[in-house]
C-alpha cells in the first residue's frame, strides 16, 4: 500500500513534520441573537488543537449557528471567539484560515471539479515560505500540484474535468471535501456533510472521514443531529439544546454519565428509560427508588445523600434491564420487536414507557407482563426539578 | 487498509444513466395524433388567425406596387422587395433601430443587474426598495413617455438644452425614457434569478476569499446567465419594436433623426404605400429573427443551465 503524504500544512515542504500552528478554537461566553431569538446562549467551549469535535443536537439547537460563527458567516452578538490565541470576532471569513464543507456541498455548478477544488487557492494568501515569510498567493504550478494531490487522496483524479452536475452525490461530497482540504487550513468546519448521502454511503464515508482526520491531524468541528455519526467519529461531543451547551465529553462519557435528562434521552437508541419515584429505605436490601410498580436500586457510587421520600428521576438504558422471573420490577408488555441479533421489548411500568433490550429472542406475548432486574451499577439518578444528574 | 478506503471511490460507483432516447422518434397511433391535434387546436387557431395568415398577406402585399397614389396596384414580383430593402430610407430606419437598441439594451441590463444585486439582501424595509425599483415595469409606455417629454422640455423640464430639437441628442433622450422603463423589467427578472442562487454557494465564495466584484463576475453572473440571456433577447426585441415612446416624445423628429424601422412602417401604413410598408415589415421580421438567432448561437454555449 502506498504511503500517502501528510496533508498537513507545515513550514517548508517536509522540513517540519511536527505540529507548528496551534489551532484550538475557543468560545468565550459567545451569544448569538437573531432579533429576539437567542440561537446560541453564552456558549463556553474549548475545542483542542487537532481534535475531532462534534456539535450534536436536535434541529434548532444552535449547533449550526455556532459553526457558522467560527466560519465568520454569522456575526457574534456577545462574547469572544478565539482561533488559537487570536480573537476573530471581526476577522473576515477568508482570513480565519478555516474551511467549510456545506450540507448542500455548495459546489460551483458552472465550474469543473478542478476549478472547484482550486477555488480557495485563487485569492487567499498562504504561508508557504516558512515561518518568517509573509503569506502570499500560490503560483499556478503550486495550485495545480495541490489540486492534483487533493484529487488523488479523495479519488477524484478521473473526474477533474467534469462539472458537478455529472457527478453522483458521493462524488460531489468528495469534491466538497477536496475543496476544504486543498487550502490546508487550521480547522475544518463541516455542516452535516453526510446528510445527503444514502445510508450505505454514509457509513462508508464516516470511516473515511475518521481516517482522513487521523492523517491530517487538524481540528475538525463537525455539526450533526445524528448521534451515530457523533458517537462513531468524535474525539469529543458537545451536546446542545435550545442554544445551550448541555455536556461536553468523549462519546463514552456522554453515554455512560449523561449530565442531565436531555443528554440521557438524546444519546442512545432506543433512548434511556426514565422513571419518576421517591427514595426509600424500607424493606429491601438497601436504599432504592420506589417507582410505584417496583423498586430500582440506587447506584453504588452515588455520593449525593438522598433523604427518605425525596422525589428523583431514575434512568436505566434498555440494555441494563434484564428479564428475570424474580425481578423487582413489573413491566406490562406492549410489543416485542425482534431485530435478529437482539430484541426490544416495549412496554410500560405504570404510566412510564419502558424498553428492554435483550440478546436473542424474548418469548413474551403482548398484553402479558414481564419481571425485570436492574443492574445497579448502571442506574442514573437525576433531580426532577433541575433535570441535572445527581453525582 | 484504511488509506485504501479513502482513495478508492468504489463506495459510490453509481452508474451513469443514459439519457432516454428522444420520444418523438417512436410512432404514434392515429388516436394519439388526433388527440394531440385536438389539444393543440386552440393555439393553432390563434396563431393562424393572428400570425400566420397576416404574415402571408404581408408577403403577398410586398409584390404589389401602388400606382396613382394607391388607385390601383401592379404585381411587380420581387422588384419592390429589392427596391425598398435597398433604399436609403430603409437603411436609415434600420440604423436608427440599431442605435436605439445599442443605447437601451446594455444600459437596461447593467442597471437592472446592479439594482437587483443591491436589493438582494436581507435588510429591514428592503421590500420597499424592491417595489420602487420594479415600479417602472408597471407604468405604461404612454405615461412614461409623457413624463419624459416634459422632463426634456427646455422651459419646464430638468434639462435646459433642447435635446428633443437636437438631431444628435433626440435619440438619446428617447432612449433614456426606455432605459428607465426597461430597468424595472430587468430588475424583477434578475432579482428572481438571484433568489434562485443558493446562499451556501455564495458563502463558499466568501470563505474562498472572493471579494464583492469577483463574486459578482465569477459566481453570480454565470449562475444567472440563463436569465441574462433571456433578458438580452427580450430587450433587443423590445428595442427593435419600440414605437409609442418615439411617437409621443419626438414623432420621429427632429427631421427624421428618431425614425426607427417601426416608426417608418407606421408612416408607410397608408393605402398608397402599403406595399412598401409590407416589405419593411418583412425586413424588420428578418432582422429580428437573425439577431435573435445570433444571440442564441453565440451566447447559449456560454450559458450555464443549472440541473
Interface residues (C-beta under 8 A of the other chain):
Chain A: X1 X2 X3 X4 X71 X72 X73 X93 X94 X95 X98 X99 X100 X102 X103 X104 X106 X107 X108 X109 X110 X119 X120 X122 X123 X124 X152 X153 X154 X155 X156 X165 X166 X168 X169 X170 X171 X174 X179 X200 X201 X204 X205 X207 X208 X211 X212 X214 X215
Chain B: X1 X2 X3 X4 X5 X6 X7 X8 X9 X11 X12 X14 X16 X198 X200 X201 X203 X204 X205 X206 X207 X208 X209 X210 X211 X214 X219 X222 X223 X225 X304 X306 X307
